[in-house]
């Protein structure tokens, strides 16, 4: 069995720390840490708020004793850098994008993996690009967490796109569904809403449009078009991520767009984990695959593929949907992808015996 590594995982910093259930990045880091520990690695997690994990966790939120304001980003940077210096990792895996922390990890000569979870301010992106251009070794390895990020943050030498891990065991499963389809995605003239309406009609299901936040442009679009659609459509305001997940878990089908899926892949995977099949429709004039996974269908021409969509999704077994979620973005899958990068950067000539056996 190959030698375990010392891996420091650094979560993003939040001035206002969200609850763990609304934080796909934080949940993915926790799930990744647990799998790495189970595989024999020593893991340190630096996060704003400590949560249950098999790894060693350092909380970085700082509270003022005299009531003065505390810069939580600076506190996160300071405490994480200090913990990493004591831990002496082989790999520092930074999900925070904090430039000072990157410099600190380079001083430690640790392999640096930077996962970018969302587009960032121009200045921070420029600093990341400057890190990619330096001649000092080891050079940082850049990973985009979604296809959308890789497109929006240009100029970085992306090694891979590795999406956030979704722990299936944390998702409530419902084998019995209610007779409606739910749409989650943009509500504009170029979005997939009209295709979602067509798809729901093929399934003979009413459509519920779940939205988290009100936007004037979307309100205007709905006001001008819903009355003329001629189908049963209801707009449901979901005040939290959890309330939206409850709607999806109860639905016979989730319909979303390829753009929305690229921005938030965990929404699709969590839907499958709850036993809800998924239809991904193309945005605007975009073309996409006609079929992807059991329980998930990609299509650009709803009119032509209507009967196929109905057959695919009607035959989808909720338990099979949940299994697909585990093998798509489950922690084991994501950990394997990152572990391959860790090992290739820290010891290029060392063969991971577990990988070798699996290939045979």
SVG drawing of the C-alpha trace seen along z (x, -y; Angstrom):
<svg xmlns="http://www.w3.org/2000/svg" viewBox="-53 -48 66 55">
<polyline fill="none" stroke="black" stroke-width="0.4" points="0.0,0.0 1.3,-3.4 2.5,-5.9 0.0,-8.3 0.4,-12.1 0.0,-15.0 -2.7,-17.2 -4.0,-20.6 -7.4,-21.6 -8.3,-25.3 -12.0,-26.2 -13.2,-29.5 -13.5,-32.4 -16.9,-34.0 -17.5,-37.2 -21.0,-35.8 -20.6,-32.0 -23.5,-30.1 -25.1,-27.1 -23.4,-23.9 -26.4,-22.6 -26.3,-25.7 -22.6,-25.4 -21.8,-22.9 -18.1,-23.9 -17.7,-23.4 -19.7,-20.1 -17.6,-18.9 -14.4,-19.7 -15.6,-17.8 -16.6,-14.8 -13.2,-14.9 -11.4,-15.0 -13.2,-12.0 -12.3,-9.9 -8.7,-10.9 -8.4,-10.0 -10.0,-6.6 -7.4,-6.0 -4.5,-6.6 -3.6,-10.2 -3.1,-12.7 -5.5,-15.6 -5.9,-19.1 -9.0,-21.1 -8.9,-24.9 -12.5,-26.2 -14.4,-29.2 -16.5,-27.0 -15.4,-23.6 -17.7,-20.7 -17.7,-17.0 -15.0,-15.3 -12.6,-12.4 -9.8,-14.9 -8.2,-17.3 -10.2,-20.6 -9.1,-24.1 -11.8,-26.8 -10.6,-30.1 -13.5,-32.5 -12.3,-35.0 -14.6,-36.9 -13.7,-40.3 -13.7,-40.6 -14.3,-44.4 -17.0,-44.4 -14.8,-45.9 -15.1,-44.6 -13.0,-41.6 -11.9,-41.1 -12.9,-37.4 -11.0,-37.0 -7.8,-38.2 -8.5,-36.0 -9.0,-33.0 -5.8,-33.7 -3.8,-34.2 -5.0,-31.1 -4.9,-28.9 -1.3,-29.9 -0.2,-29.3 -1.9,-25.9 -0.4,-24.9 3.1,-25.9 2.8,-23.6 1.3,-20.8 4.1,-20.7 2.0,-19.3 3.1,-17.6 0.2,-19.2 -1.7,-22.4 -5.1,-22.3 -6.5,-25.8 -10.2,-26.4 -10.1,-29.9 -8.1,-31.8 -6.3,-33.8 -3.1,-35.1 -1.3,-35.5 -2.0,-31.8 -0.7,-30.7 2.6,-32.5 2.8,-30.9 2.3,-27.4 5.0,-28.1 7.5,-29.1 6.8,-25.7 7.7,-24.1 4.5,-22.1 2.8,-21.1 0.1,-23.7 -3.3,-22.8 -5.7,-25.7 -9.4,-24.9 -11.4,-27.9 -15.0,-27.5 -16.4,-30.7 -15.3,-33.7 -13.3,-36.1 -12.5,-39.8 -10.2,-40.9 -7.2,-41.7 -7.3,-38.4 -7.5,-36.5 -4.5,-38.5 -2.5,-37.5 -3.3,-33.9 -2.1,-34.2 1.1,-35.8 1.6,-32.7 1.2,-30.5 3.9,-32.3 6.7,-32.2 9.7,-30.0 10.1,-28.8 9.2,-25.2 6.8,-23.7 4.4,-25.5 0.8,-25.6 -1.8,-23.3 -5.1,-25.0 -8.4,-23.1 -11.8,-24.6 -14.7,-23.4 -17.3,-23.9 -17.1,-24.3 -18.5,-27.8 -15.6,-28.8 -13.0,-27.6 -14.7,-29.7 -15.1,-32.8 -11.6,-32.8 -9.4,-32.8 -5.6,-32.7 -5.0,-30.0 -3.4,-26.7 -6.3,-24.5 -5.2,-21.0 -8.7,-19.7 -12.4,-20.4 -13.3,-18.5 -16.8,-19.3 -17.7,-19.5 -18.3,-16.2 -21.8,-15.4 -22.2,-13.0 -25.3,-10.9 -25.9,-9.9 -26.6,-13.5 -29.4,-13.8 -32.9,-12.8 -34.2,-10.1 -37.9,-9.9 -39.0,-6.9 -42.6,-8.2 -43.0,-11.3 -45.7,-13.9 -47.2,-14.5 -45.4,-17.6 -42.1,-18.6 -40.0,-21.4 -37.8,-23.9 -34.7,-25.4 -32.8,-27.8 -32.6,-31.3 -35.9,-33.0 -35.1,-35.0 -36.0,-35.0 -32.8,-33.0 -33.3,-30.5 -34.7,-27.0 -38.0,-27.8 -40.1,-27.4 -38.4,-24.1 -39.1,-23.1 -42.8,-23.8 -42.8,-21.7 -41.0,-18.8 -43.5,-18.9 -46.4,-18.8 -44.9,-15.7 -44.8,-14.1 -48.4,-15.3 -47.2,-17.0 -47.9,-20.5 -44.7,-22.6 -43.5,-24.5 -40.9,-27.1 -38.7,-27.3 -36.8,-30.5 -34.6,-31.6 -34.3,-35.3 -36.6,-37.9 -35.0,-39.8 -36.7,-42.6 -35.7,-41.2 -37.1,-37.8 -40.3,-39.3 -40.9,-41.2 -40.3,-38.1 -42.7,-36.0 -45.3,-38.7 -45.1,-39.0 -44.9,-35.3 -46.6,-33.1 -50.1,-34.2 -49.4,-33.3 -47.7,-29.9 -51.0,-28.0 -49.8,-25.4 -50.1,-24.8 -47.2,-26.7 -46.8,-27.8 -44.0,-30.0 -42.8,-28.8 -40.6,-31.1 -38.1,-29.0 -36.6,-31.2 -33.7,-28.9 -31.6,-26.3 -33.1,-23.6 -36.7,-24.6 -35.8,-24.3 -34.2,-20.9 -37.5,-19.8 -39.4,-20.8 -37.0,-18.9 -37.0,-15.8 -40.8,-15.6 -41.0,-16.2 -41.5,-13.6 -38.8,-15.3 -36.3,-18.1 -35.8,-20.3 -32.8,-22.6 -30.6,-24.2 -27.1,-23.3 -25.9,-26.7 -27.4,-26.3 -26.0,-22.8 -22.5,-24.0 -22.7,-26.7 -24.1,-24.5 -23.6,-20.7 -24.4,-19.8 -28.0,-20.7 -28.4,-17.9 -26.5,-15.4 -28.5,-16.1 -31.7,-15.7 -30.6,-12.3 -29.5,-11.4 -33.0,-12.2 -34.4,-9.8 -35.6,-12.5 -34.7,-12.0 -33.3,-15.0 -33.8,-16.6 -31.2,-19.1 -32.3,-21.4 -30.0,-23.6 -30.0,-27.4 -30.9,-29.5 -29.4,-28.1 -27.0,-25.8 -26.8,-22.2 -25.9,-19.4 -25.9,-15.7 -29.1,-13.8 -28.5,-11.3 -26.1,-11.1 -26.8,-9.0 -29.5,-6.7 -32.1,-9.0 -30.6,-12.0 -31.3,-13.1 -29.6,-15.9 -31.5,-17.3 -31.6,-20.4 -34.7,-19.6 -37.5,-18.9 -40.2,-18.6 -38.4,-15.8 -37.3,-13.9 -40.6,-14.3 -41.6,-10.6 -38.0,-9.5 -37.9,-11.9 -41.1,-10.5 -39.9,-6.9 -36.5,-7.6 -37.8,-9.5 -40.9,-7.4 -38.6,-4.3 -36.1,-5.9 -35.9,-4.0 -35.4,-6.4 -32.9,-3.9 -30.9,-3.8 -30.9,-7.6 -29.4,-7.6 -26.7,-5.1 -25.9,-7.3 -25.4,-10.3 -22.9,-8.3 -20.8,-7.3 -21.0,-10.7 -19.9,-13.2 -19.7,-11.0 -16.8,-11.7 -14.9,-8.5 -14.9,-9.6 -13.8,-13.2 -11.2,-12.0 -9.7,-9.7 -9.4,-12.5 -7.6,-14.8 -5.5,-12.0 -4.1,-11.4 -3.1,-15.1 -1.5,-15.1 0.6,-12.0 1.6,-13.1 2.9,-16.4 4.6,-15.2 6.1,-11.9 5.9,-11.6 7.7,-8.3 5.6,-6.6 2.8,-4.3 -0.3,-4.2 -0.7,-0.5 -4.5,-0.7 -4.9,-2.4 -2.7,0.2 -4.7,3.1 -8.0,1.4 -6.8,1.1 -5.9,4.8"/>
</svg>
